[in-house]
């Protein structure tokens, strides 16, 4: 399945670059590549994006595992649908797996903590903007600020995947709707794969069972029998009331 080839390639590239950084750089070392705009800066992130941490140690790792499992299940659900959309999800899955390896194993491999407490290795340092905030902005006006995210191949893969999902999302749903209509036109029942996430299904509800729409057969037979009995009784009374010649 091409989706898992893409995800696997992302994981291999991510772990190879991190192993290279761990081998040849020391923590907080920074190597300029394109002036101050692009550098290699070795840092470790114990939390989520921008170093945000929640709960006790290992909480972020557990939440990341759950989210990755949901992404994998959703990819399985749409495994036969629009290819560019699935490939975008594959980049997200590969990036998530790459960072999970850091969080689960690096604490033990690098000898600074138990399993599930590892720190994500970041090293791609991009200086997006630096300067003074306009004074008209409350609180922070006039302060100097620099936006310099430091990320890795896994983070870049997730960003590429998210952008791809946003770009191909509409085409994905349009093709799904067209497939559904074509199945109805051919008189076939369109079956969606076993779902983890459900799309909004605006189809008409199924018809009521025929037993609920047909009249009560025993009652009808009873009425017919009573009607024929009344007709017979009327004929007999007519025959008795006629004078004999």
N, C-alpha and C positions, 0 to 999 in steps of 0.2 A: 504494500500500500504506500503510495507516494507520500502521503501525509507523514507517516512515521519515518520515512527516509529523510525528509526535510527536518523534522524535529531532531532526529539522531545526529544529523550533520551539524545542527546548531549546537547541540550539547558537546560534541567532540571539539568543535572550534572554540567554544567558550572555555572548556576545561584545559585545552592545550595552551591558550593564551594566558590563563591564570597560572598554570604550572610554570610557564616561562617567567612571568613576573615574580612568582615566589622564589624561583631559582636565581634570578639575576638582579633583583632589586631588593632594597630594604624598605621597611615601612617609613612612609612620609617622604621618600625620595621622589624628586620631580625632575623629569628630563624634557626640555623643550624640543618640540618637533617643528612647529610653525610659530615661532616667537612665543608670545604669551597667549595666543589664541588656541593653540592645541599643544597639550603636554601629556606625558605619561607620568602620572602621580599615583603611587601605590598607597591606597588606603583600605581600611576594612570597615564594613558597615554591619553593625550588629542587629539592625532593625529593618524597617521597610524603606520606601523611598524617602530621601532626605534624612535618613537616620532615625525616623520615628519608631519608637518602641512602645509596646503595650503589654501589660500583664507580666507574669514571671518569666524567667528564661525558658525558651522553647515555645512560647505562645505563638510568636510570629512563624516559626517553622511549622507548627501544627496547622495553623490557618492557611499557610501557603500550600501544604500538602492537600488539604481539603479542596481549595480552589483549583489546584492542578487536576485533581481527580474529576471534578465537575467539567473542566475544559475537555479532558480526555473522553468523558462520557458523551458530551455534546458532539465532539468530532465523530464518534461512532454513530450517533444518531443521524448525522448529515453526511455519512460516508459516501452516498451515491449522488449527492447533489452538486451544485455548481463548483467546479474545480478551483478557481481563484479564491473563492470564499474559504474553502477547506484548506488551501495552502496558507492563507493568512492565519487561520487558527493554528496551523502547524508551527508557524513561527512563534506564536504565543506559547504553545505547549513546550517547544524546545527551550525557549528562554526561561520559562518557569522551572523546568527540570534542571537547567544549568545552575540556577541560584539555589535550588533546594539541595543539590549535592553539597554546596558550600555549607549551608546551614545544618545539614544532618551530620556530615562527616569531618569537616575541617577542624572542629574543635579537638577531635581525637587525633587526626592526622598531623596537625601542627602542635599538638601537645599543650593546649591552653584551656581545655574544657571537655565536658562529656559530650555524648551524642546529642544532637538537636540544639546545641548552643553555639554552633559555628558562626563565624562572621563572613559575610559575602566579600570577596576580593574585587575591588574597583580600581581602575587604573586609567581609563580614557578621560582625560581632563579637558573639557571644552569651556573656554571663557566666552559666554554668550554676550554679556554686556557688563560694562563697568563705568561708573560715573556718579554724579550727584543727582539725588532725587529732587524734582522741582519743589520749591518752597511752598507752593500752593497746596501740596498734599499734607493733610494733618499728620501730626506726630512725627512722621519720618521725613518731612520736607527739609531739604538742605543736607541730609546725611549722605555719606558716600556708601555705595553698595556695589557689590560685584556678584553676578550670577555665574557660577562656575560649577555646574553639575559634574560629578565624577562617576562614571558608570563603566559597564563592561559589555562584552559581546552579547550576553544574555539579555541585558537591559535594552540594547539596541534592537535585538530580535523581537522583543515584546512590543516595542514602539512601532516597528515595521508591521507587525501583525495587527495591532490595533488600528493603524491607519488603513491597512488592507481591508479589514472587516468593515470599517466605515465606508470605504469606497465601493465595495462589492455587495454590501448588505441589500440594497434595493434590487439589484439584478438577481440576487439569490432568491429573494421572496417572489419576484415576478416569475421566475422560472418554475418555482414550486407551484404557484397558482396555475400557470399554464399546464403543467403536468397533471394537476388535479382535474382541470377542465377537459383535457384530452382523454383522460381515463373515463370520465363521465360520458363523453360523446361516443366512445367505443363500447359503452355498456359494461365497462369493467369497474370493479371497486378499487379505488386508489387506497393503498395501505401505506401509512407512514411507518418508519422503523420504530422499534420500541423506544419510547420517548423518556428522556430525563427532563428536558424542558419542552413545554407545549406551546405551539403557535396558537394564535387566536383562530378558531375555526368557526366561521360564520355560515356554515352549511345549514340547510333546513333540517329540522328534527326528523327522525325516522317516522314513517307512517304508523298509525295505530294498528294493532293486530286485527286481522279480519274477523276474529271471533267477537270483538267488541263493536264492530261496525255492522254486522249482519243481524237481522231480527231474530228474536228468540224462536227457534224452530219448534219446540214442544208446544209453546203457546199458540203458534200459528196452526199447528195440526189440531189442537184442541178446538180452536175457533172454527176451523173447517169442519171438524166432526160435528160440532154442535149445530152448525148451519145446515149440514146435510140431514141431521136428525130432525131438525125443525121442519125441513122441507118434506121429509117422509111422513112425519106426523100430520102435516097439513094435507098431504095427498090422501092419507087414510081417512081423515075426518071428512074430506070432500066425498070420498067414495061411500061412506056410511050415510051421509046426509042426502044423497041423491035417492029419489023415490024409485021403487021397483016398478016395472011395467005391468 
